[in-house]
């Protein structure tokens, strides 16, 4: 039993390695890209729509509502990034029902990469809303003394995102593997279903936290700019 797909090596030439993390990461991305192309190539505006289009619209509308409820009034600006995060993690979790599939989110390198995407996206969205000066000023709130603490908070919450997702995905896979060894019948099936549920929940949590961070960055920047204009 491998604790992480990083340990499963399919090909190696010197320091170059092709492990399960890379293979299944690209496989999930391929599924998402091909699936989106196939579903959206014949979109219909009337009542006669395909089941796949209906399913896609439900997902998009639900994600839009969640983004708006968190505090972002224009969810269409963020759904491309946040929706992709959710779908990648969710599809990785759903893929565990396929024998031999190794979820890339079971690797710390993958979860760290996803968290780094959030780390980069938060200031980009903040700067897009109010400009560079408005965003950077939020790090000095309520006083300039808080600058190093706000920076540390930004980095630490990114680390927490990566470790939380990695820990939950890895622990779920380990429990299922152990139960399959001990009792390879009905009980592991139940645990597999629970593992899928846990994976979807983790995708939702990661998506919501990323949305909250972006909402905090944009709202804090707006507040600073408005207070400056008022004074």
Order of alpha helices (4+ residues) and beta strands (2+ residues): beta-beta-alpha-alpha-alpha-alpha-alpha-alpha
